[in-house]
Amino acid sequence: EGFYKWLEGLCLEKRVFYRLISGFHSSINIHLCAEFLLDEGWGRTMWGPNILEFRRRFDTAETKGEGIRRLKNLYFLYLIELRALYKVAPYFERAIVNLYTGNTQEDGETKELLLQIFNEIKGFPMHFDEKSMFAGHKMEAKTLKEEFRLHFKNISRIMDCVGCSKCRLWGKLQVSLLLLCFAYL
């Protein structure tokens, strides 16, 4: 309760920032629980879902009610990432924009799949509306927006230190999507 009471006293932009960080953290935790090191021995490792660890991190009883909020913040992160993809869709829909996978056939298939995702996103009715953010006094809003951007850039730099290349890529992609969502305000 202390953290969420503290959040109530902050401006909208800071509440959004901390909820995004919580959602980002929840996303990482879910990925860890889904591909958990279950057993390790001489020359063998076994990876798989760890339900007990998931419960420890998200179950209402185990987290004193925090788990539900963490999952709600994950959904909040998802809505903002959808908004970022919605914003970038017109760029990729242009005929002159091609993807380069190194295989001409895959290039066309990959772009077609990406366009299908964008069409699904356009049909989603509940996008996050970021227009209410950074709407106060112009100088304050500009300073706050720059602070917001710098915090996410710093998180991206921290992600450079992550040892697992898959985790680093996923984390940097999510942070980049968040930066994109707020870039055009």
N, CA, C and O of each residue as an XYZ file, in Angstrom:
740
protein
N       0.821     -1.210      0.000
C       0.000      0.000      0.000
C       0.854      1.258      0.000
O       0.479      2.266     -0.600
N       2.006      1.204      0.675
C       2.845      2.388      0.778
C       3.267      2.922     -0.577
O       3.184      4.125     -0.820
N       3.718      2.046     -1.460
C       4.175      2.480     -2.783
C       3.021      3.083     -3.573
O       3.188      4.125     -4.206
N       1.858      2.446     -3.547
C       0.733      2.932     -4.336
C       0.125      4.192     -3.739
O      -0.403      5.025     -4.475
N       0.188      4.350     -2.424
C      -0.243      5.616     -1.807
C       0.703      6.733     -2.230
O       0.278      7.853     -2.513
N       2.000      6.408     -2.268
C       2.999      7.383     -2.674
C       2.770      7.824     -4.114
O       2.911      9.003     -4.436
N       2.418      6.879     -4.976
C       2.157      7.200     -6.382
C       1.001      8.177     -6.535
O       1.031      9.037     -7.416
N      -0.021      8.056     -5.686
C      -1.197      8.923     -5.789
C      -0.838     10.393     -5.661
O      -1.541     11.247     -6.200
N       0.241     10.701     -4.957
C       0.634     12.093     -4.764
C       1.448     12.665     -5.909
O       1.812     13.841     -5.879
N       1.739     11.861     -6.910
C       2.569     12.316     -8.027
C       1.717     12.788     -9.200
O       0.532     12.466     -9.292
N       2.334     13.551    -10.087
C       1.655     13.990    -11.302
C       1.407     12.780    -12.216
O       2.021     11.727    -12.045
N       0.517     12.944    -13.167
C       0.152     11.873    -14.095
C       1.380     11.257    -14.765
O       1.498     10.034    -14.831
N       2.284     12.083    -15.254
C       3.441     11.592    -15.994
C       4.320     10.681    -15.138
O       4.790      9.647    -15.612
N       4.539     11.060    -13.888
C       5.370     10.234    -13.010
C       4.648      8.942    -12.619
O       5.276      7.891    -12.501
N       3.338      9.020    -12.420
C       2.571      7.796    -12.142
C       2.666      6.842    -13.329
O       2.851      5.639    -13.150
N       2.539      7.381    -14.540
C       2.661      6.560    -15.744
C       4.050      5.929    -15.800
O       4.178      4.736    -16.072
N       5.078      6.710    -15.547
C       6.445      6.197    -15.599
C       6.618      5.020    -14.638
O       7.116      3.968    -15.036
N       6.213      5.188    -13.383
C       6.411      4.116    -12.399
C       5.550      2.895    -12.702
O       5.971      1.767    -12.447
N       4.361      3.101    -13.237
C       3.541      1.957    -13.640
C       4.183      1.217    -14.807
O       4.120     -0.010    -14.874
N       4.799      1.954    -15.725
C       5.494      1.310    -16.848
C       6.690      0.498    -16.353
O       6.932     -0.610    -16.833
N       7.432      1.042    -15.403
C       8.574      0.310    -14.848
C       8.080     -0.957    -14.156
O       8.695     -2.014    -14.294
N       6.989     -0.865    -13.422
C       6.410     -2.047    -12.779
C       5.968     -3.067    -13.822
O       6.206     -4.263    -13.652
N       5.331     -2.616    -14.892
C       4.905     -3.511    -15.965
C       6.093     -4.152    -16.661
O       6.060     -5.333    -17.007
N       7.131     -3.374    -16.862
C       8.368     -3.871    -17.473
C       8.976     -4.959    -16.587
O       9.399     -6.008    -17.075
N       9.015     -4.699    -15.291
C       9.536     -5.667    -14.328
C       8.680     -6.934    -14.327
O       9.216     -8.040    -14.260
N       7.366     -6.785    -14.401
C       6.468     -7.949    -14.452
C       6.702     -8.761    -15.719
O       6.691     -9.991    -15.681
N       6.911     -8.087    -16.823
C       7.187     -8.769    -18.085
C       8.443     -9.623    -17.968
O       8.464    -10.776    -18.400
N       9.480     -9.055    -17.385
C      10.730     -9.791    -17.190
C      10.490    -10.994    -16.289
O      10.968    -12.092    -16.575
N       9.749    -10.790    -15.196
C       9.473    -11.892    -14.265
C       8.693    -13.016    -14.934
O       8.968    -14.190    -14.688
N       7.742    -12.677    -15.762
C       6.960    -13.706    -16.451
C       7.846    -14.490    -17.416
O       7.738    -15.713    -17.506
N       8.718    -13.789    -18.133
C       9.646    -14.487    -19.028
C      10.568    -15.419    -18.238
O      10.845    -16.536    -18.677
N      11.038    -14.967    -17.085
C      11.897    -15.813    -16.255
C      11.153    -17.053    -15.769
O      11.701    -18.155    -15.776
N       9.910    -16.868    -15.348
C       9.118    -18.001    -14.847
C       8.749    -18.974    -15.967
O       8.605    -20.172    -15.723
N       8.598    -18.477    -17.168
C       8.220    -19.333    -18.300
C       9.386    -20.202    -18.760
O       9.174    -21.334    -19.195
N      10.594    -19.698    -18.671
C      11.790    -20.448    -19.076
C      12.767    -20.459    -17.908
O      13.797    -19.786    -17.943
N      12.440    -21.220    -16.884
C      13.185    -21.267    -15.636
C      14.154    -22.442    -15.641
O      13.834    -23.501    -16.181
N      15.328    -22.272    -15.049
C      16.277    -23.379    -14.929
C      15.748    -24.313    -13.841
O      15.839    -24.011    -12.651
N      15.200    -25.436    -14.259
C      14.574    -26.382    -13.334
C      15.579    -27.363    -12.736
O      15.461    -27.741    -11.570
N      16.554    -27.769    -13.522
C      17.531    -28.743    -13.037
C      18.813    -28.587    -13.839
O      18.791    -28.288    -15.033
N      19.925    -28.795    -13.156
C      21.223    -28.680    -13.802
C      22.130    -29.773    -13.249
O      22.147    -30.028    -12.045
N      22.858    -30.393    -14.110
C      23.774    -31.453    -13.683
C      24.933    -31.552    -14.643
O      25.181    -30.636    -15.427
N      25.640    -32.659    -14.585
C      26.799    -32.880    -15.432
C      26.387    -32.903    -16.897
O      25.854    -33.902    -17.381
N      26.632    -31.811    -17.598
C      26.371    -31.753    -19.027
C      24.907    -31.684    -19.419
O      24.584    -31.844    -20.596
N      24.024    -31.455    -18.480
C      22.605    -31.369    -18.837
C      21.947    -30.219    -18.070
O      22.261    -29.946    -16.911
N      21.051    -29.580    -18.749
C      20.219    -28.558    -18.109
C      18.791    -28.781    -18.558
O      18.545    -29.187    -19.694
N      17.844    -28.514    -17.664
C      16.439    -28.647    -18.011
C      15.738    -27.320    -17.696
O      15.721    -26.850    -16.559
N      15.168    -26.747    -18.743
C      14.463    -25.474    -18.642
C      12.973    -25.719    -18.841
O      12.577    -26.638    -19.557
N      12.151    -24.892    -18.205
C      10.712    -25.007    -18.396
C       9.967    -24.053    -17.493
O      10.580    -23.292    -16.745
N       8.630    -24.088    -17.559
C       7.825    -23.194    -16.723
C       7.935    -23.572    -15.243
O       7.971    -24.751    -14.889
N       7.986    -22.560    -14.399
C       8.046    -22.765    -12.961
C       6.838    -22.061    -12.339
O       6.865    -20.857    -12.082
N       5.790    -22.832    -12.107
C       4.538    -22.294    -11.572
C       4.729    -21.776    -10.150
O       4.162    -20.744     -9.789
N       5.515    -22.473     -9.344
C       5.734    -22.030     -7.963
C       6.400    -20.659     -7.923
O       6.042    -19.813     -7.105
N       7.367    -20.445     -8.807
C       8.039    -19.147     -8.866
C       7.075    -18.062     -9.351
O       7.102    -16.936     -8.856
N       6.230    -18.407    -10.318
C       5.229    -17.453    -10.792
C       4.299    -17.055     -9.639
O       4.012    -15.873     -9.450
N       3.846    -18.014     -8.897
C       2.973    -17.724     -7.745
C       3.691    -16.848     -6.724
O       3.109    -15.905     -6.187
N       4.947    -17.162     -6.461
C       5.712    -16.377     -5.494
C       5.782    -14.901     -5.902
O       5.794    -14.011     -5.051
N       5.826    -14.660     -7.196
C       5.955    -13.286     -7.686
C       4.617    -12.582     -7.934
O       4.560    -11.352     -7.931
N       3.525    -13.359     -8.151
C       2.265    -12.729     -8.558
C       1.025    -13.122     -7.760
O       0.017    -12.421     -7.845
N       1.051    -14.190     -7.004
C      -0.125    -14.616     -6.249
C      -0.477    -13.568     -5.198
O       0.407    -13.028     -4.533
N      -1.762    -13.284     -5.050
C      -2.224    -12.260     -4.111
C      -1.749    -12.539     -2.690
O      -1.270    -11.632     -2.009
N      -1.877    -13.782     -2.239
C      -1.478    -14.131     -0.876
C       0.037    -14.024     -0.691
O       0.506    -13.555      0.346
N       0.789    -14.451     -1.679
C       2.255    -14.443     -1.575
C       2.837    -13.028     -1.636
O       3.903    -12.766     -1.079
N       2.145    -12.132     -2.306
C       2.682    -10.782     -2.538
C       1.964     -9.710     -1.731
O       2.171     -8.517     -1.955
N       1.111    -10.137     -0.783
C       0.332     -9.187      0.027
C      -0.480     -8.246     -0.859
O      -0.557     -7.045     -0.599
N      -1.085     -8.804     -1.906
C      -1.946     -8.035     -2.799
C      -1.234     -7.314     -3.928
O      -1.891     -6.741     -4.796
N       0.089     -7.327     -3.938
C       0.852     -6.617     -4.966
C       0.783     -7.299     -6.329
O       0.868     -6.626     -7.356
N       0.633     -8.621     -6.357
C       0.674     -9.377     -7.613
C      -0.347     -8.904     -8.629
O      -0.034     -8.777     -9.813
N      -1.560     -8.642     -8.180
C      -2.622     -8.166     -9.085
C      -2.238     -6.818     -9.675
O      -2.429     -6.584    -10.869
N      -1.704     -5.939     -8.856
C      -1.284     -4.627     -9.360
C      -0.151     -4.767    -10.365
O      -0.104     -4.052    -11.366
N       0.749     -5.681    -10.096
C       1.858     -5.907    -11.030
C       1.335     -6.360    -12.390
O       1.806     -5.905    -13.432
N       0.358     -7.257    -12.365
C      -0.217     -7.742    -13.626
C      -1.021     -6.643    -14.328
O      -1.020     -6.565    -15.557
N      -1.700     -5.805    -13.563
C      -2.410     -4.668    -14.168
C      -1.417     -3.711    -14.817
O      -1.692     -3.152    -15.879
N      -0.267     -3.524    -14.184
C       0.761     -2.656    -14.768
C       1.368     -3.276    -16.014
O       1.776     -2.564    -16.931
N       1.428     -4.596    -16.051
C       1.873     -5.288    -17.272
C       0.896     -5.005    -18.409
O       1.313     -4.744    -19.537
N      -0.399     -5.055    -18.116
C      -1.409     -4.757    -19.131
C      -1.293     -3.296    -19.579
O      -1.431     -2.993    -20.764
N      -1.039     -2.401    -18.629
C      -0.845     -0.986    -18.933
C       0.343     -0.817    -19.888
O       0.258     -0.060    -20.855
N       1.438     -1.515    -19.619
C       2.605     -1.493    -20.500
C       2.218     -1.989    -21.893
O       2.619     -1.403    -22.899
N       1.445     -3.058    -21.947
C       0.984     -3.632    -23.214
C       0.176     -2.603    -24.008
O       0.362     -2.472    -25.217
N      -0.717     -1.872    -23.338
C      -1.524     -0.856    -24.027
C      -0.650      0.245    -24.617
O      -0.908      0.719    -25.724
N       0.359      0.644    -23.898
C       1.238      1.703    -24.393
C       2.105      1.192    -25.538
O       2.370      1.925    -26.490
N       2.544     -0.054    -25.451
C       3.309     -0.624    -26.561
C       2.435     -0.776    -27.806
O       2.910     -0.577    -28.924
N       1.169     -1.127    -27.619
C       0.247     -1.170    -28.758
C       0.123      0.206    -29.396
O       0.087      0.335    -30.620
N       0.058      1.226    -28.556
C      -0.048      2.595    -29.058
C       1.188      2.964    -29.881
O       1.071      3.597    -30.930
N       2.361      2.572    -29.408
C       3.593      2.862    -30.138
C       3.591      2.165    -31.496
O       3.979      2.761    -32.501
N       3.160      0.916    -31.530
C       3.084      0.186    -32.808
C       2.059      0.827    -33.735
O       2.273      0.894    -34.946
N       0.952      1.296    -33.179
C      -0.069      1.983    -33.959
C       0.520      3.230    -34.621
O       0.214      3.544    -35.771
N       1.370      3.930    -33.870
C       1.971      5.156    -34.393
C       2.989      4.890    -35.504
O       3.136      5.702    -36.418
N       3.687      3.762    -35.427
C       4.727      3.477    -36.416
C       4.162      2.763    -37.649
O       4.836      2.692    -38.676
N       2.964      2.246    -37.564
C       2.365      1.476    -38.665
C       2.386      2.218    -40.005
O       2.759      1.609    -41.008
N       2.006      3.497    -40.077
C       1.995      4.175    -41.387
C       3.352      4.166    -42.095
O       3.409      4.137    -43.325
N       4.427      4.190    -41.337
C       5.758      4.140    -41.949
C       5.949      2.806    -42.682
O       6.378      2.787    -43.835
N       5.635      1.706    -42.018
C       5.856      0.378    -42.605
C       4.840      0.035    -43.691
O       5.096     -0.835    -44.523
N       3.705      0.703    -43.691
C       2.679      0.423    -44.707
C       3.030      1.008    -46.068
O       2.429      0.626    -47.072
N       3.967      1.904    -46.122
C       4.365      2.506    -47.402
C       5.013      1.444    -48.291
O       5.775      0.602    -47.817
N       4.706      1.497    -49.550
C       5.214      0.499    -50.508
C       6.735      0.556    -50.645
O       7.370     -0.460    -50.927
N       7.315      1.725    -50.451
C       8.765      1.848    -50.627
C       9.563      1.281    -49.451
O      10.778      1.110    -49.555
N       8.893      0.988    -48.339
C       9.581      0.440    -47.162
C       9.621     -1.072    -47.284
O       8.588     -1.738    -47.340
N      10.823     -1.593    -47.324
C      11.025     -3.037    -47.401
C      11.821     -3.495    -46.196
O      12.608     -2.738    -45.627
N      11.608     -4.740    -45.815
C      12.377     -5.334    -44.734
C      13.482     -6.173    -45.350
O      13.319     -6.722    -46.440
N      14.591     -6.270    -44.663
C      15.719     -7.016    -45.199
C      16.162     -8.077    -44.195
O      16.855     -7.782    -43.221
N      15.752     -9.307    -44.451
C      16.146    -10.436    -43.613
C      17.333    -11.167    -44.197
O      17.926    -12.021    -43.538
N      17.681    -10.843    -45.417
C      18.748    -11.553    -46.108
C      18.212    -12.569    -47.100
O      18.973    -13.180    -47.851
N      16.905    -12.746    -47.099
C      16.257    -13.703    -47.990
C      15.066    -12.985    -48.614
O      14.138    -12.598    -47.904
N      15.080    -12.803    -49.921
C      14.047    -12.032    -50.616
C      12.644    -12.552    -50.347
O      11.722    -11.765    -50.130
N      12.473    -13.864    -50.358
C      11.151    -14.444    -50.107
C      10.710    -14.141    -48.667
O       9.562    -13.769    -48.425
N      11.636    -14.306    -47.723
C      11.309    -14.020    -46.322
C      11.002    -12.543    -46.111
O      10.173    -12.196    -45.269
N      11.664    -11.671    -46.870
C      11.422    -10.236    -46.745
C       9.947     -9.922    -46.956
O       9.332     -9.230    -46.145
N       9.384    -10.433    -48.046
C       7.972    -10.182    -48.353
C       7.042    -10.821    -47.336
O       6.059    -10.208    -46.920
N       7.344    -12.044    -46.935
C       6.510    -12.737    -45.945
C       6.544    -12.019    -44.595
O       5.524    -11.896    -43.917
N       7.733    -11.549    -44.218
C       7.876    -10.850    -42.934
C       7.094     -9.544    -42.946
O       6.418     -9.212    -41.972
N       7.184     -8.800    -44.050
C       6.441     -7.540    -44.125
C       4.941     -7.819    -44.106
O       4.190     -7.095    -43.452
N       4.498     -8.850    -44.808
C       3.075     -9.202    -44.815
C       2.586     -9.536    -43.408
O       1.501     -9.110    -43.013
N       3.369    -10.286    -42.660
C       3.002    -10.624    -41.280
C       2.959     -9.369    -40.407
O       2.059     -9.205    -39.583
N       3.938     -8.493    -40.597
C       3.971     -7.241    -39.842
C       2.741     -6.389    -40.146
O       2.144     -5.810    -39.239
N       2.365     -6.315    -41.415
C       1.171     -5.548    -41.797
C      -0.099     -6.162    -41.203
O      -1.021     -5.434    -40.836
N      -0.155     -7.482    -41.107
C      -1.300     -8.149    -40.471
C      -1.387     -7.759    -38.996
O      -2.475     -7.513    -38.476
N      -0.237     -7.704    -38.331
C      -0.214     -7.284    -36.923
C      -0.725     -5.850    -36.801
O      -1.530     -5.547    -35.921
N      -0.253     -4.967    -37.690
C      -0.696     -3.575    -37.649
C      -2.205     -3.463    -37.871
O      -2.860     -2.644    -37.227
N      -2.762     -4.269    -38.766
C      -4.211     -4.249    -38.989
C      -4.968     -4.690    -37.744
O      -6.009     -4.120    -37.419
N      -4.456     -5.698    -37.045
C      -5.072     -6.134    -35.784
C      -5.036     -5.007    -34.755
O      -6.014     -4.763    -34.049
N      -3.904     -4.330    -34.683
C      -3.745     -3.239    -33.718
C      -4.719     -2.103    -34.022
O      -5.292     -1.515    -33.105
N      -4.907     -1.793    -35.299
C      -5.839     -0.724    -35.681
C      -7.267     -1.051    -35.274
O      -8.062     -0.150    -35.007
N      -7.593     -2.327    -35.226
C      -8.930     -2.745    -34.824
C      -9.131     -2.785    -33.321
O     -10.252     -2.980    -32.852
N      -8.060     -2.602    -32.561
C      -8.149     -2.630    -31.098
C      -8.652     -1.278    -30.605
O      -8.024     -0.255    -30.880
N      -9.769     -1.251    -29.884
C     -10.408      0.022    -29.561
C      -9.848      0.763    -28.342
O     -10.192      1.927    -28.136
N      -9.013      0.140    -27.545
C      -8.660      0.750    -26.257
C      -7.201      1.176    -26.177
O      -6.504      0.818    -25.227
N      -6.738      1.926    -27.146
C      -5.366      2.416    -27.112
C      -5.199      3.424    -25.988
O      -6.141      4.129    -25.624
N      -4.011      3.484    -25.455
C      -3.664      4.496    -24.458
C      -3.645      5.861    -25.148
O      -3.103      5.996    -26.244
N      -4.231      6.858    -24.514
C      -4.234      8.199    -25.093
C      -3.220      9.061    -24.344
O      -3.494      9.549    -23.248
N      -2.073      9.238    -24.936
C      -0.980      9.966    -24.292
C      -1.128     11.479    -24.401
O      -0.297     12.213    -23.867
N      -2.152     11.957    -25.070
C      -2.307     13.402    -25.294
C      -2.534     14.182    -24.007
O      -2.260     15.381    -23.954
N      -3.029     13.520    -22.975
C      -3.258     14.210    -21.703
C      -1.959     14.396    -20.917
O      -1.929     15.101    -19.908
N      -0.902     13.766    -21.385
C       0.389     13.895    -20.698
C       1.138     15.121    -21.207
O       0.959     15.551    -22.346
N       1.970     15.665    -20.349
C       2.820     16.806    -20.668
C       1.989     17.979    -21.187
O       2.390     18.677    -22.118
N       0.832     18.182    -20.570
C      -0.093     19.201    -21.058
C      -0.155     20.437    -20.155
O      -0.962     21.335    -20.396
N       0.678     20.489    -19.131
C       0.647     21.628    -18.211
C       1.363     22.836    -18.761
O       1.402     23.056    -19.971
N       1.930     23.616    -17.864
C       2.725     24.791    -18.229
C       3.810     24.359    -19.208
O       4.478     23.350    -18.983
N       3.991     25.107    -20.286
C       4.865     24.672    -21.386
C       6.293     24.347    -20.943
O       6.834     23.313    -21.335
N       6.906     25.201    -20.142
C       8.294     24.956    -19.720
C       8.368     23.749    -18.781
O       9.276     22.927    -18.902
N       7.420     23.639    -17.850
C       7.382     22.482    -16.950
C       7.173     21.196    -17.740
O       7.849     20.194    -17.509
N       6.230     21.239    -18.673
C       5.923     20.060    -19.487
C       7.133     19.644    -20.316
O       7.427     18.455    -20.443
N       7.833     20.625    -20.877
C       9.020     20.322    -21.682
C      10.106     19.679    -20.821
O      10.738     18.708    -21.236
N      10.321     20.222    -19.625
C      11.325     19.673    -18.709
C      10.950     18.261    -18.284
O      11.798     17.369    -18.265
N       9.692     18.058    -17.946
C       9.221     16.746    -17.512
C       9.326     15.712    -18.636
O       9.699     14.563    -18.401
N       8.993     16.135    -19.856
C       9.081     15.234    -21.008
C      10.530     14.832    -21.265
O      10.806     13.672    -21.568
N      11.443     15.769    -21.149
C      12.856     15.458    -21.344
C      13.356     14.524    -20.243
O      14.124     13.600    -20.511
N      12.926     14.763    -19.013
C      13.293     13.892    -17.895
C      12.775     12.465    -18.135
O      13.483     11.487    -17.893
N      11.552     12.368    -18.605
C      10.911     11.086    -18.939
C      11.743     10.348    -19.988
O      12.051      9.166    -19.835
N      12.097     11.059    -21.044
C      12.880     10.482    -22.131
C      14.259     10.028    -21.641
O      14.718      8.945    -22.003
N      14.912     10.840    -20.829
C      16.240     10.506    -20.325
C      16.211      9.292    -19.401
O      17.138      8.482    -19.409
N      15.153      9.166    -18.607
C      15.024      7.979    -17.743
C      14.949      6.711    -18.586
O      15.591      5.710    -18.266
N      14.165      6.753    -19.665
C      14.056      5.570    -20.519
C      15.360      5.299    -21.275
O      15.726      4.143    -21.482
N      16.051      6.346    -21.681
C      17.349      6.141    -22.339
C      18.345      5.514    -21.360
O      19.153      4.670    -21.748
N      18.285      5.924    -20.101
C      19.158      5.357    -19.086
C      18.836      3.875    -18.870
O      19.745      3.057    -18.722
N      17.558      3.533    -18.853
C      17.156      2.128    -18.724
C      17.674      1.335    -19.923
O      18.126      0.201    -19.769
N      17.612      1.921    -21.101
C      18.128      1.257    -22.290
C      19.635      1.009    -22.158
O      20.127     -0.050    -22.547
N      20.360      1.978    -21.613
C      21.803      1.795    -21.403
C      22.063      0.691    -20.383
O      22.997     -0.095    -20.541
N      21.248      0.631    -19.348
C      21.400     -0.422    -18.340
C      21.163     -1.784    -18.984
O      21.830     -2.761    -18.642
N      20.210     -1.848    -19.919
C      19.915     -3.113    -20.604
C      21.133     -3.610    -21.385
O      21.248     -4.809    -21.640
N      22.040     -2.713    -21.767
C      23.264     -3.128    -22.466
C      24.123     -4.056    -21.603
O      24.936     -4.816    -22.129
N      23.944     -3.996    -20.286
C      24.752     -4.803    -19.365
C      24.157     -6.190    -19.122
O      24.792     -7.015    -18.465
N      22.967     -6.464    -19.630
C      22.329     -7.756    -19.420
C      23.092     -8.817    -20.198
O      23.349     -8.654    -21.390
N      23.451     -9.900    -19.524
C      24.270    -10.946    -20.128
C      23.564    -11.766    -21.189
O      24.181    -12.153    -22.182
N      22.298    -12.035    -21.000
C      21.541    -12.854    -21.947
C      21.151    -11.993    -23.151
O      20.428    -11.008    -22.998
N      21.621    -12.354    -24.336
C      21.352    -11.530    -25.521
C      19.863    -11.488    -25.854
O      19.372    -10.462    -26.324
N      19.138    -12.576    -25.622
C      17.699    -12.612    -25.874
C      16.975    -11.642    -24.928
O      16.097    -10.893    -25.355
N      17.346    -11.660    -23.655
C      16.732    -10.761    -22.665
C      17.072     -9.304    -22.972
O      16.223     -8.419    -22.867
N      18.336     -9.069    -23.357
C      18.775     -7.716    -23.682
C      17.993     -7.172    -24.878
O      17.531     -6.031    -24.852
N      17.845     -7.984    -25.924
C      17.103     -7.568    -27.116
C      15.649     -7.262    -26.764
O      15.121     -6.223    -27.161
N      14.999     -8.162    -26.021
C      13.593     -7.971    -25.656
C      13.431     -6.706    -24.815
O      12.513     -5.918    -25.044
N      14.316     -6.515    -23.847
C      14.226     -5.332    -22.988
C      14.429     -4.046    -23.761
O      13.689     -3.081    -23.569
N      15.425     -4.024    -24.633
C      15.688     -2.817    -25.413
C      14.554     -2.527    -26.393
O      14.236     -1.367    -26.653
N      13.948     -3.573    -26.931
C      12.802     -3.390    -27.818
C      11.644     -2.750    -27.058
O      11.021     -1.811    -27.555
N      11.354     -3.244    -25.868
C      10.256     -2.677    -25.093
C      10.534     -1.218    -24.731
O       9.646     -0.373    -24.848
N      11.745     -0.919    -24.297
C      12.091      0.461    -23.945
C      12.008      1.358    -25.176
O      11.538      2.492    -25.083
N      12.456      0.864    -26.320
C      12.377      1.651    -27.560
C      10.930      1.939    -27.950
O      10.617      3.034    -28.416
N      10.053      0.960    -27.761
C       8.632      1.179    -28.049
C       8.053      2.248    -27.132
O       7.251      3.072    -27.572
N       8.449      2.242    -25.864
C       7.957      3.255    -24.933
C       8.451      4.636    -25.342
O       7.692      5.605    -25.315
N       9.710      4.724    -25.717
C      10.238      6.017    -26.186
C       9.493      6.490    -27.424
O       9.184      7.674    -27.550
N       9.206      5.577    -28.330
C       8.488      5.916    -29.555
C       7.085      6.447    -29.246
O       6.631      7.410    -29.865
N       6.419      5.829    -28.308
C       5.054      6.238    -27.988
C       4.992      7.699    -27.544
O       4.048      8.413    -27.880
N       5.989      8.138    -26.796
C       5.955      9.494    -26.258
C       6.792     10.481    -27.060
O       6.878     11.654    -26.696
N       7.403     10.030    -28.135
C       8.295     10.877    -28.923
C       7.571     12.005    -29.646
O       8.152     13.071    -29.846
N       6.339     11.801    -30.036
C       5.649     12.789    -30.878
C       4.679     13.660    -30.119
O       3.758     14.220    -30.713
N       4.864     13.787    -28.828
C       3.980     14.672    -28.051
C       4.489     16.084    -28.068
O       3.877     16.968    -27.469
